[in-house]
Amino acid sequence: VMGALAEFERALISERTKAGMASAKARGAAIGRPPKLTAEQIRFAQQEIKQGRATIDLLARSFDVSPLTLERALKRLERAA
């Protein structure tokens, strides 16, 4: 019986948390971890790579992020375009 009550309470907490996050998102609040790269940095990296002036590794080091982080950001930019 106690287990069932605990499970029910956990479901209520989860539901309230999701409702609160949806409300905050509707108000324009940012949910989650802040991005490591700005849109300007990502566009700059894209231009430098396309023109052959820099590599992903070099740019990632200069932005103090991992190469994988930069690659993911570049892919998101390409999908959005």
Salt bridges, closest charged atoms under 4 A:
GLU9 OE2 - ARG16 NH2 3.69
GLU48 OE2 - ARG53 NH2 2.93
